Amino acid sequence: MSEKTGYKAVSKFLIASPTKVRPVANVVKRRTYSEAMAILENMPQKGARLIRGTMKSAIANALYANKQLDEDMLYVKEIRIDEGPRLKRVWFRARGRADMLLKRMCHITVIVDEKAGE
């Protein structure tokens, strides 16, 4: 990939609500790779684990594409949490009624890029 767009990794159809994952993504946006991974390692949220896996994949893509890169030269350029499809399940309630239970999914896109000016 060119230096303008960065190196990308996408994880799709993860069973986690996008509204719960987005605040975790906002914490690590525009940070260095090592700093972002340290933050994600210490966060208890499920979204932190999901983002960490996608970020590792993006870093592996970057290091595979450009052998001269080092992990310390990379930073998180962009993280996007998009909404995926919803699994609709029946939730049985009292007095013979039923509600619809929506299991939300998300797609995580992580773009890492090389630090400029160093």
C-alpha positions in Angstrom: 0.0 0.0 0.0 1.1 3.6 -0.4 2.3 5.7 2.4 -0.7 8.0 2.0 -3.4 5.5 3.0 -1.5 3.4 5.5 -1.9 -0.3 6.3 -5.3 -1.7 7.0 -6.9 -4.6 8.8 -10.7 -5.4 9.0 -12.5 -7.7 11.4 -16.1 -8.3 10.4 -19.2 -9.8 12.1 -17.9 -9.5 15.7 -20.7 -10.0 18.2 -20.4 -6.8 20.2 -22.5 -3.7 20.2 -20.9 -0.8 18.2 -22.0 1.7 20.8 -20.0 -0.2 23.4 -16.9 -0.6 21.3 -16.6 3.0 20.0 -15.6 4.6 23.4 -12.7 2.1 23.6 -11.6 3.0 20.1 -11.6 6.7 20.8 -9.1 6.1 23.7 -6.4 4.7 21.4 -7.0 6.8 18.2 -3.9 8.7 17.0 -1.5 7.0 19.5 1.6 5.1 18.9 1.3 1.4 18.5 3.1 0.5 21.7 1.1 3.0 23.7 -2.2 1.8 22.2 -1.4 -1.8 22.9 -0.5 -1.0 26.5 -3.8 0.8 27.0 -5.8 -2.0 25.4 -4.0 -4.7 27.5 -5.2 -3.0 30.7 -8.8 -2.2 29.7 -11.4 -4.7 31.0 -13.9 -4.2 28.1 -14.6 -6.9 25.5 -14.1 -4.3 22.8 -10.5 -3.7 23.9 -9.8 -7.4 23.2 -11.5 -7.2 19.8 -9.6 -4.0 18.8 -6.3 -5.4 20.0 -6.6 -8.4 17.7 -7.5 -6.3 14.7 -4.6 -3.9 15.5 -2.1 -6.8 15.7 -3.3 -7.9 12.2 -2.8 -4.3 10.9 0.7 -4.2 12.3 1.5 -7.6 10.8 0.3 -6.3 7.4 2.4 -3.2 7.7 5.6 -5.2 8.6 5.0 -7.7 5.9 4.5 -5.0 3.2 7.5 -2.9 4.2 10.4 -4.8 5.7 12.2 -1.6 6.8 9.4 -0.6 9.2 9.7 -1.1 12.9 6.8 -1.3 15.4 8.0 1.9 17.1 7.6 3.8 13.8 3.9 3.1 13.5 0.9 4.9 14.9 -2.9 4.3 14.8 -4.1 6.6 12.1 -7.8 5.6 12.1 -10.1 3.2 13.8 -13.7 2.8 12.5 -16.4 0.9 14.2 -19.2 0.2 11.8 -22.5 -1.4 12.5 -23.0 -5.0 11.2 -26.2 -7.1 10.8 -28.3 -7.9 13.8 -29.2 -11.4 15.0 -32.9 -11.5 15.9 -33.8 -13.8 18.7 -37.0 -14.5 20.6 -37.0 -13.5 24.3 -39.8 -15.2 26.1 -41.5 -13.1 28.8 -44.2 -13.5 31.4 -47.8 -14.4 30.7 -47.1 -16.0 27.3 -45.6 -13.0 25.7 -42.4 -12.6 23.7 -40.0 -9.8 22.9 -37.4 -9.5 20.2 -33.8 -9.7 21.4 -31.3 -8.0 19.0 -27.8 -9.3 19.2 -25.8 -6.5 17.5 -22.6 -7.0 15.5 -19.8 -4.7 14.5 -17.1 -4.4 11.9 -13.7 -3.0 13.1 -11.4 -1.3 10.7 -7.9 -0.3 11.9 -5.5 1.8 9.8 -1.9 2.2 10.9 0.6 4.5 9.3 4.3 5.5 9.6 5.1 8.5 11.7 6.0 11.5 9.6 8.9 13.7 10.2 11.1 11.4 12.3 
